[in-house]
């Protein structure tokens, strides 16, 4: 068991694995780019969580975040990843109905808009990179807490969106206040996980439907030159013209 009870917080200089409980009584546990792993018997206590009582990650894609191993689950159970980045508390809250094999879920909050979106000015300036392994016949619900400061564009136009990994297709909710799965009052993005799910891996965010592509665009190089010169790239298939600055976050074929 590890308890943090210090208003100054603590910073991890390496990966940490905890087999039993992590208690966040007071202070921020800054794991930086390291991986914090909780074993099968591990839980996180010390709620209520918030800006002064949370796990802080570096907020970049190369960080490892928090990993929790889950046992077989036959009765409903809840688990909150009380994680965020510096100055932002953006937890991931799972309501689990069932899970039929031992596996883990990994949460890494990324403090930026997703690089594959078409219009950064109309999407959330934040996303959650989630990885799972070993779980099977998983069923439940995931709620992700976002902040007003990360909203770009019109919040009421937002829909929940997940980029499936592995894959190149976005899974998006239907537009409309009853179907977009974004609650502007509580600022929660909801993802329903249907029974039989074996993979939760993906990048999760929200934004306006036109700003998030159905499929991640792909581009092919035309000639030698600067990556950032959009004129050196031609779109593949139905992809739009290459944006200014080159294909950042997209699929590229180097000829």
VONU-912351 format. One line per field, with one value per residue (C-alpha): x, y, z; residue in three letters. Coordinates in nm, 3 decimals. Example, Ala and Ser with C-alpha at 12.3 -4.5 7.8 and 13.67 -1.06 7.14 Angstrom:
BEGIN
east	[1.230	1.367]
north	[-0.450	-0.106]
up	[0.780	0.714]
code	[ALA	SER]
***
This chain:
BEGIN
east	[0.000	0.120	-0.036	0.032	-0.053	0.152	0.032	0.365	0.281	0.540	0.711	0.800	1.142	1.064	0.783	0.593	0.392	0.154	0.003	-0.240	-0.394	-0.291	-0.438	-0.447	-0.520	-0.361	-0.130	-0.061	0.126	0.321	0.426	0.568	0.614	0.639	0.394	0.197	0.060	-0.205	-0.230	-0.543	-0.596	-0.508	-0.755	-0.732	-0.873	-0.877	-1.167	-1.292	-1.034	-0.952	-0.673	-0.497	-0.562	-0.492	-0.240	-0.059	0.088	0.306	0.020	0.204	0.158	0.490	0.388	0.268	-0.007	-0.189	-0.250	-0.500	-0.531	-0.887	-0.995	-1.298	-1.603	-1.951	-2.123	-2.130	-1.823	-1.695	-1.340	-1.214	-0.877	-0.821	-0.576	-0.503	-0.222	-0.073	-0.360	-0.629	-0.825	-0.968	-1.060	-1.172	-1.465	-1.556	-1.884	-1.817	-2.098	-1.886	-1.540	-1.461	-1.080	-0.790	-0.653	-0.562	-0.680	-0.425	-0.517	-0.289	-0.437	-0.296	-0.303	-0.367	-0.621	-0.600	-0.353	-0.580	-0.874	-0.958	-1.039	-0.863	-1.079	-1.394	-1.277	-1.173	-0.815	-0.759	-0.791	-0.740	-0.516	-0.654	-0.505	-0.639	-0.503	-0.636	-0.994	-1.278	-1.656	-1.624	-1.941	-1.995	-1.972	-1.689	-1.727	-1.449	-1.443	-1.338	-1.287	-1.438	-1.089	-1.033	-1.352	-1.291	-1.584	-1.947	-1.975	-2.337	-2.222	-1.985	-2.024	-1.834	-1.568	-1.320	-1.042	-1.030	-0.687	-0.571	-0.747	-0.799	-1.172	-1.337	-1.643	-1.868	-2.195	-2.494	-2.538	-2.821	-2.871	-3.019	-2.765	-2.433	-2.322	-2.176	-2.332	-2.249	-2.387	-2.165	-1.901	-1.882	-1.825	-2.001	-1.899	-2.119	-1.921	-2.146	-2.135	-1.875	-1.613	-1.255	-1.068	-1.098	-0.787	-0.828	-0.804	-1.113	-1.228	-1.517	-1.580	-1.810	-1.890	-1.741	-1.416	-1.347	-1.293	-1.470	-1.133	-0.788	-0.663	-0.370	-0.116	0.159	0.478	0.524	0.889	1.185	1.150	1.028	0.774	0.593	0.533	0.177	0.246	0.474	0.180	-0.115	-0.425	-0.494	-0.849	-1.113	-0.872	-0.896	-0.613	-0.309	-0.337	-0.089	0.215	0.209	0.041	0.082	-0.104	-0.213	-0.111	0.176	0.322	0.676	0.748]
north	[0.000	0.349	0.660	1.016	1.271	1.580	1.910	1.936	1.616	1.368	1.295	0.952	0.912	0.569	0.323	0.207	-0.111	-0.133	-0.471	-0.337	0.006	0.357	0.615	0.975	1.155	1.487	1.607	1.532	1.218	1.335	1.029	1.234	1.010	0.696	0.407	0.358	0.002	-0.126	-0.502	-0.717	-0.641	-0.276	0.007	0.386	0.553	0.899	1.055	1.319	1.376	1.706	1.942	1.899	1.527	1.336	1.155	1.386	1.265	1.462	1.497	1.383	1.078	0.925	0.912	0.580	0.691	0.462	0.089	-0.118	-0.496	-0.625	-0.970	-1.158	-0.942	-1.094	-0.824	-0.451	-0.260	0.095	0.218	0.576	0.665	0.997	1.125	1.447	1.677	1.984	2.217	1.985	1.706	1.487	1.147	0.834	0.664	0.304	0.139	-0.229	-0.481	-0.783	-0.902	-1.268	-1.276	-1.109	-0.809	-0.444	-0.099	0.180	0.551	0.826	1.180	1.388	1.764	1.852	1.801	1.473	1.509	1.338	1.581	1.800	2.121	2.177	2.485	2.273	1.982	1.930	2.040	1.717	1.342	1.016	0.744	0.416	0.070	-0.266	-0.618	-0.953	-0.852	-1.045	-1.016	-0.679	-0.474	-0.139	0.236	0.488	0.854	1.103	1.441	1.739	2.107	2.427	2.561	2.282	2.345	2.483	2.589	2.528	2.283	2.193	2.057	1.808	1.434	1.154	1.004	0.720	0.627	0.248	0.095	-0.098	0.060	0.388	0.448	0.682	0.552	0.854	0.915	1.052	1.428	1.568	1.647	1.304	1.096	1.284	1.130	1.461	1.612	1.983	2.034	1.780	1.799	1.423	1.226	0.889	0.574	0.265	-0.059	-0.336	-0.692	-0.910	-0.636	-0.768	-0.448	-0.100	0.041	0.372	0.749	0.906	1.267	1.487	1.752	1.856	1.578	1.751	1.819	1.450	1.234	0.902	0.759	0.895	1.070	0.921	1.093	0.988	1.181	1.324	1.428	1.503	1.814	1.947	1.742	2.063	2.162	2.051	2.065	1.760	1.535	1.394	1.255	0.882	0.770	1.006	1.196	1.577	1.792	1.790	2.066	2.348	2.225	1.871	1.548	1.569	1.282	1.122	0.806	0.862	0.657	0.762	0.699]
up	[0.000	-0.087	0.064	-0.045	0.226	0.152	0.011	-0.176	-0.363	-0.493	-0.823	-0.958	-1.120	-1.265	-1.331	-1.021	-0.966	-0.668	-0.582	-0.322	-0.268	-0.368	-0.128	-0.250	0.077	-0.016	-0.290	-0.654	-0.756	-1.059	-1.260	-1.547	-1.849	-1.634	-1.602	-1.281	-1.262	-1.020	-0.976	-0.962	-0.593	-0.624	-0.587	-0.562	-0.250	-0.105	-0.297	-0.358	-0.627	-0.789	-0.887	-0.552	-0.517	-0.838	-1.058	-1.300	-1.630	-1.874	-2.122	-2.435	-2.654	-2.549	-2.180	-2.037	-1.795	-1.551	-1.599	-1.397	-1.411	-1.380	-1.268	-1.397	-1.318	-1.292	-1.084	-1.169	-1.051	-1.089	-1.125	-1.159	-1.304	-1.117	-1.374	-1.555	-1.664	-1.503	-1.407	-1.546	-1.376	-1.653	-1.505	-1.688	-1.512	-1.594	-1.498	-1.566	-1.604	-1.693	-1.794	-1.855	-1.841	-1.663	-1.847	-1.814	-1.918	-1.968	-1.967	-2.099	-2.116	-2.402	-2.362	-2.727	-3.004	-3.192	-3.481	-3.736	-3.706	-4.003	-3.813	-3.477	-3.416	-3.374	-3.160	-2.801	-2.739	-2.546	-2.594	-2.404	-2.547	-2.411	-2.444	-2.330	-2.335	-2.219	-2.146	-2.312	-2.335	-2.167	-2.117	-1.951	-1.992	-2.001	-1.905	-1.974	-1.800	-2.011	-1.926	-2.067	-2.134	-2.388	-2.587	-2.935	-3.150	-3.053	-2.765	-2.843	-3.182	-3.023	-3.064	-2.889	-3.116	-3.089	-3.330	-3.334	-3.273	-3.465	-3.761	-3.942	-3.887	-3.636	-3.452	-3.400	-3.218	-3.408	-3.406	-3.194	-2.824	-2.748	-2.941	-2.943	-2.609	-2.488	-2.176	-2.182	-1.830	-1.655	-1.932	-1.968	-2.290	-2.275	-2.457	-2.429	-2.444	-2.579	-2.453	-2.620	-2.654	-2.650	-2.733	-2.578	-2.744	-2.920	-2.900	-2.740	-2.778	-2.896	-3.158	-3.438	-3.685	-3.996	-3.807	-3.741	-4.050	-4.095	-4.192	-4.114	-4.433	-4.623	-4.848	-5.087	-5.146	-5.495	-5.486	-5.265	-5.052	-4.719	-4.527	-4.434	-4.798	-4.868	-5.242	-5.207	-5.114	-5.306	-5.130	-5.145	-5.223	-5.085	-4.859	-4.881	-5.012	-4.786	-4.522	-4.484	-4.295	-4.430	-4.316	-3.937	-3.770	-4.097	-4.283	-4.525	-4.809	-4.892	-5.260]
code	[UNK	UNK	UNK	UNK	UNK	UNK	UNK	UNK	UNK	UNK	UNK	UNK	UNK	UNK	UNK	UNK	UNK	UNK	UNK	UNK	UNK	UNK	UNK	UNK	UNK	UNK	UNK	UNK	UNK	UNK	UNK	UNK	UNK	UNK	UNK	UNK	UNK	UNK	UNK	UNK	UNK	UNK	UNK	UNK	UNK	UNK	UNK	UNK	UNK	UNK	UNK	UNK	UNK	UNK	UNK	UNK	UNK	UNK	UNK	UNK	UNK	UNK	UNK	UNK	UNK	UNK	UNK	UNK	UNK	UNK	UNK	UNK	UNK	UNK	UNK	UNK	UNK	UNK	UNK	UNK	UNK	UNK	UNK	UNK	UNK	UNK	UNK	UNK	UNK	UNK	UNK	UNK	UNK	UNK	UNK	UNK	UNK	UNK	UNK	UNK	UNK	UNK	UNK	UNK	UNK	UNK	UNK	UNK	UNK	UNK	UNK	UNK	UNK	UNK	UNK	UNK	UNK	UNK	UNK	UNK	UNK	UNK	UNK	UNK	UNK	UNK	UNK	UNK	UNK	UNK	UNK	UNK	UNK	UNK	UNK	UNK	UNK	UNK	UNK	UNK	UNK	UNK	UNK	UNK	UNK	UNK	UNK	UNK	UNK	UNK	UNK	UNK	UNK	UNK	UNK	UNK	UNK	UNK	UNK	UNK	UNK	UNK	UNK	UNK	UNK	UNK	UNK	UNK	UNK	UNK	UNK	UNK	UNK	UNK	UNK	UNK	UNK	UNK	UNK	UNK	UNK	UNK	UNK	UNK	UNK	UNK	UNK	UNK	UNK	UNK	UNK	UNK	UNK	UNK	UNK	UNK	UNK	UNK	UNK	UNK	UNK	UNK	UNK	UNK	UNK	UNK	UNK	UNK	UNK	UNK	UNK	UNK	UNK	UNK	UNK	UNK	UNK	UNK	UNK	UNK	UNK	UNK	UNK	UNK	UNK	UNK	UNK	UNK	UNK	UNK	UNK	UNK	UNK	UNK	UNK	UNK	UNK	UNK	UNK	UNK	UNK	UNK	UNK	UNK	UNK	UNK	UNK	UNK	UNK	UNK	UNK	UNK	UNK	UNK	UNK]
***
